Amino acid sequence: MIKPYQFPLQGIRGTVYMKISNISFPDKPLFLAPMEDVTDPAFRLLCKKFGADMVYTEFISADALIRSVKRTEQKLTIHDEERPVAIQLYGREADAMSEAARIAEEANPEIIDLNFGCPVKKVAGKGAGAGLLRDIPKMLEITAAVVKAVNKPVTVKTRLGWDEDNKIIVDLAEKLQDCGIAALAIHGRTRSQMYKGDADWTLIGEVKNNQRMHIPIIGNGDVTTPERAAECFDRYGVDAVMVGRASIGKPWIFAEMKQYLLTGEKLNPMSFEEQKNILKQQVLDAVNWLDERKGILHSRRHLAATPLFKGIPNFRDTRIAMLRTETLNELFDIIDGIHFS
């Protein structure tokens, strides 16, 4: 039996700080970044309860959506409790992206987001995601076409550029704005960096401080602590901060950051048992969304990445067993038997 957890900071939203189109956000908003095989409805809802001000779906292939691939259509699932939510699309052709955007719009998200930042070879290597950083005219063509195709606000998420010698984001941001997007999220790395090295926020700040920019700028990359989130707002002036990998296996990071941003004080730490119960709830929600086997498989990345179990002596065998089990009862028995002493 999972003990119900009382989520902190519910109802504490602050004053309106900025808008994306007609969507209002509180002071210093925190967004959950779109992540493949991570930001499913169960995880998004948990992050929302812990203070995330907007969440994004996993990225959705425009081509697969047009072909009515069942697994892809399933990613359009949105629950009212997680709003506002953005559906993120990726593709390499304007016609396909426009048609996919119209299909996604029928799911009634608040925002349609365009992925021009995914660096993995199977996406970028085929000219989609960050691959479009090597074909800016095509990127702008896609953006303008999608803006024209739908009534929902359209936003973009991208990177600084293709590589160290082509950090084009300051100029690119203006061009994307001219296409009619409602906001721009920037990951502070180039495509060639993938997720290595440190995120460079200086160019994100330069985009934000460009007097020709009038849309909200969302910063992303290496935001792993409450102190870093506050620094990104204060030093670079961004309108929102997007949290990605630091939330995997730790959805309560939003509560920690929100508490610090609103009060300047740290959130009282949860007990080890409370944190285990949150992870169990996430697994249970994933099972209810999919089925027992698929839900457990989908949750393994969170269980493998969670910082909760780091530092436990001789944990390797327990971790392997936890990641191999395919039944909910066995998995929960393993988790219940983990103690930090």
C-alpha positions in Angstrom: 0.0 0.0 0.0 1.4 3.4 -1.0 1.1 6.0 1.7 -0.4 9.2 0.2 2.0 12.0 -0.1 1.1 15.6 0.7 2.5 17.6 -2.1 4.2 20.9 -0.9 3.5 24.3 -2.4 0.1 23.5 -3.9 -1.8 26.7 -4.5 1.3 28.8 -4.1 1.6 30.4 -7.5 2.8 34.0 -7.0 1.9 36.9 -9.2 1.7 36.8 -13.0 5.3 37.1 -14.3 5.0 36.5 -18.1 2.7 35.1 -20.7 3.1 32.8 -23.7 0.4 34.1 -25.9 -2.6 34.1 -23.6 -1.2 31.6 -21.1 -0.2 33.3 -17.8 2.7 32.0 -15.7 3.7 32.9 -12.1 7.0 34.6 -11.0 10.0 32.6 -12.1 8.2 29.7 -13.7 9.7 26.2 -14.0 9.0 24.0 -17.0 9.5 20.2 -17.3 11.6 19.6 -20.5 10.4 17.2 -23.1 12.3 13.9 -22.9 11.8 10.8 -25.0 10.8 7.8 -22.8 10.6 10.0 -19.8 7.8 12.6 -19.9 4.8 10.3 -20.1 1.5 11.4 -18.5 2.3 9.7 -15.2 5.6 11.5 -14.8 4.3 14.8 -16.1 1.5 14.8 -13.5 3.9 14.1 -10.7 6.1 16.9 -11.7 3.1 19.2 -12.0 2.0 18.3 -8.5 5.5 19.1 -7.2 5.4 22.6 -8.8 6.3 22.4 -12.5 4.4 25.3 -14.1 4.3 23.7 -17.6 5.0 20.2 -18.9 5.9 18.9 -22.3 5.1 15.5 -23.9 7.7 13.2 -25.3 8.6 14.3 -28.8 6.3 13.0 -31.4 7.3 12.1 -35.0 5.2 14.0 -37.5 5.5 11.2 -40.0 4.4 8.6 -37.6 1.5 10.7 -36.4 0.3 11.2 -39.9 0.5 7.4 -40.5 -1.6 6.9 -37.3 1.0 4.7 -35.6 -0.7 3.6 -32.4 2.3 4.1 -30.1 2.7 7.7 -31.5 -1.0 8.5 -31.1 -0.8 7.4 -27.5 1.7 10.2 -26.8 -1.1 12.7 -27.5 -2.8 11.7 -24.2 -3.3 14.8 -22.0 -5.0 15.0 -18.6 -6.6 18.2 -17.4 -4.7 18.0 -14.1 -1.4 18.5 -15.9 -2.3 21.6 -17.8 -0.8 23.8 -19.2 0.9 21.2 -21.5 2.8 21.5 -24.8 2.8 18.7 -27.4 6.2 18.6 -29.0 6.6 17.5 -32.7 9.7 16.8 -34.8 10.1 16.3 -38.5 12.0 17.5 -41.5 9.3 18.6 -44.0 7.0 21.6 -43.7 3.9 19.8 -45.1 4.2 16.9 -42.8 4.9 19.1 -39.7 1.9 21.2 -40.6 -0.4 18.2 -40.9 0.9 16.7 -37.7 0.4 20.0 -35.9 -3.3 20.0 -37.0 -3.7 16.5 -35.7 -2.0 17.4 -32.4 -4.1 20.5 -32.0 -7.2 18.2 -31.9 -5.8 16.8 -28.6 -6.3 20.4 -27.2 -2.9 21.2 -25.8 -2.1 24.7 -24.7 0.9 24.9 -27.0 2.4 23.2 -30.1 6.2 23.0 -29.7 8.7 22.3 -32.5 11.8 20.2 -31.7 14.8 21.7 -33.5 17.2 20.5 -30.8 17.3 16.7 -30.5 20.9 15.7 -31.1 20.7 12.0 -31.5 21.9 10.5 -34.7 18.6 8.8 -35.7 16.8 12.2 -35.6 19.5 14.8 -36.4 21.2 12.6 -38.9 18.0 12.5 -40.9 17.6 16.2 -41.0 15.1 16.6 -38.2 15.6 17.9 -34.7 19.0 19.6 -34.3 19.8 18.5 -37.9 17.8 21.5 -39.0 20.5 23.7 -37.5 22.4 22.9 -40.7 19.5 24.0 -42.9 18.1 27.2 -41.4 15.9 28.1 -44.4 14.2 24.7 -44.0 13.8 25.3 -40.3 12.2 28.7 -40.9 10.0 27.3 -43.6 8.7 24.6 -41.2 8.1 27.1 -38.4 6.2 29.6 -40.5 4.1 26.8 -42.0 3.1 25.3 -38.6 2.3 28.8 -37.2 0.0 29.3 -40.2 -1.6 25.8 -39.9 -2.8 25.9 -36.3 -4.6 28.3 -34.0 -2.7 27.3 -30.9 0.5 29.2 -29.9 3.6 27.6 -31.5 6.9 27.6 -29.7 10.4 26.3 -30.6 13.1 24.4 -28.7 16.6 24.4 -30.2 20.3 24.7 -29.4 23.0 27.3 -29.7 24.0 25.9 -33.1 25.4 22.9 -34.9 29.0 23.1 -33.4 31.5 25.4 -31.7 32.1 27.3 -35.0 28.4 27.8 -35.7 26.8 29.2 -32.6 24.1 31.1 -34.5 21.4 31.3 -31.9 21.3 35.1 -31.5 20.6 35.7 -35.1 18.4 32.6 -35.4 16.2 33.7 -32.5 15.2 36.8 -34.4 14.4 34.9 -37.5 12.2 32.4 -35.6 10.5 35.3 -33.9 9.7 36.8 -37.3 8.0 33.4 -38.2 5.4 34.1 -35.5 6.4 31.8 -32.6 5.1 32.7 -29.2 8.2 31.7 -27.2 11.7 30.2 -27.6 13.4 27.6 -25.5 17.2 27.3 -25.8 19.4 24.5 -24.6 22.8 25.9 -23.9 24.8 23.4 -25.9 25.6 22.8 -29.6 24.5 19.7 -31.4 28.1 18.4 -31.5 28.3 18.6 -27.7 25.3 16.3 -27.4 24.9 16.3 -23.5 28.6 16.6 -22.8 30.5 19.5 -21.3 28.8 22.4 -19.5 25.8 24.2 -20.9 26.7 27.8 -22.0 24.1 30.2 -20.7 25.9 33.3 -21.9 24.4 33.2 -25.3 21.0 32.4 -23.8 21.3 35.6 -21.9 22.4 37.5 -25.0 19.3 36.4 -26.8 17.1 37.5 -23.8 18.9 40.8 -23.6 18.6 41.5 -27.4 16.3 44.5 -27.5 14.8 43.2 -30.8 13.4 40.1 -29.0 10.0 40.5 -27.5 8.9 36.9 -27.0 9.6 34.9 -23.8 13.0 33.2 -23.7 13.2 29.9 -21.8 16.7 28.7 -20.7 17.6 25.0 -20.5 20.7 23.0 -19.6 22.4 21.8 -16.4 19.8 23.2 -14.0 20.2 20.7 -11.3 19.8 22.6 -8.0 17.6 25.3 -6.5 20.6 27.6 -6.3 21.4 27.1 -10.0 17.8 27.8 -11.0 17.8 31.1 -9.1 21.1 32.0 -10.6 19.8 31.4 -14.1 16.9 33.8 -13.5 19.0 36.4 -11.8 22.1 36.4 -14.0 20.6 35.8 -17.4 17.2 37.3 -17.1 15.3 34.4 -18.7 11.5 34.3 -18.5 11.4 30.7 -17.5 13.8 27.9 -16.6 13.4 24.4 -18.1 14.5 21.4 -16.1 15.3 18.1 -17.9 17.6 15.3 -16.8 17.8 16.4 -13.2 14.1 15.5 -12.8 14.5 11.9 -13.9 13.9 9.8 -10.8 13.4 12.9 -8.8 10.2 14.7 -9.6 10.3 16.5 -6.3 13.1 18.6 -7.6 10.5 21.1 -8.7 9.2 21.5 -5.1 12.8 22.1 -3.9 13.4 24.7 -6.6 10.0 26.4 -6.2 10.5 26.8 -2.5 13.9 28.3 -2.9 12.8 30.7 -5.7 9.7 31.9 -3.8 11.2 32.2 -0.3 15.0 31.9 -0.6 14.9 29.0 1.8 15.5 25.3 1.4 12.5 22.9 1.5 12.6 20.6 4.5 13.9 17.3 3.1 11.5 14.4 2.7 12.3 11.1 4.4 13.8 8.2 2.5 10.5 6.3 2.8 8.5 9.3 1.4 10.8 9.5 -1.6 10.5 5.7 -2.2 6.7 6.0 -2.1 6.8 8.8 -4.7 8.8 6.5 -7.1 6.4 3.7 -6.4 3.5 5.9 -7.2 5.1 6.9 -10.5 5.5 3.2 -11.4 1.9 2.5 -10.4 0.7 5.4 -12.6 2.7 4.1 -15.5 1.3 0.6 -15.1 -2.3 2.0 -15.0 -1.5 4.1 -18.1 0.0 1.2 -20.1 -0.1 -2.3 -18.5 2.0 -4.0 -15.9 4.9 -5.1 -18.1 5.1 -2.0 -20.3 4.6 0.3 -17.3 7.5 -1.3 -15.4 9.7 -1.2 -18.5 8.8 2.5 -19.0 9.8 3.3 -15.4 13.2 1.6 -15.4 15.0 4.7 -16.6 13.7 6.6 -13.6 14.6 3.8 -11.1 18.1 3.5 -12.7 18.8 7.3 -12.6 17.2 8.3 -9.3 19.7 9.8 -6.9 17.7 8.3 -4.0 19.7 5.0 -4.0 23.2 6.5 -4.6 25.5 5.9 -1.7 23.9 2.8 -0.4 26.7 0.2 0.2 26.7 -3.0 -2.0 23.7 -1.9 -3.9 24.6 -3.3 -7.3 22.8 -6.6 -7.0 19.7 -4.9 -5.7 19.7 -2.5 -8.6 20.1 -5.3 -11.1 17.2 -7.2 -9.5 15.0 -4.0 -9.4 15.6 -3.4 -13.1 15.0 -7.0 -14.2 11.7 -7.7 -12.5 8.6 -7.6 -14.6 5.9 -7.8 -12.0 4.6 -5.0 -9.7 4.6 -7.1 -6.6 8.2 -8.2 -7.0 9.4 -4.7 -7.8 7.6 -3.2 -4.8 9.0 -5.9 -2.5 12.5 -5.0 -3.7 11.9 -1.3 -3.2 10.3 -1.8 0.2 13.4 -3.8 1.3 15.8 -1.0 0.5 16.9 0.9 3.5 19.5 3.7 3.9 21.4 3.4 7.1 
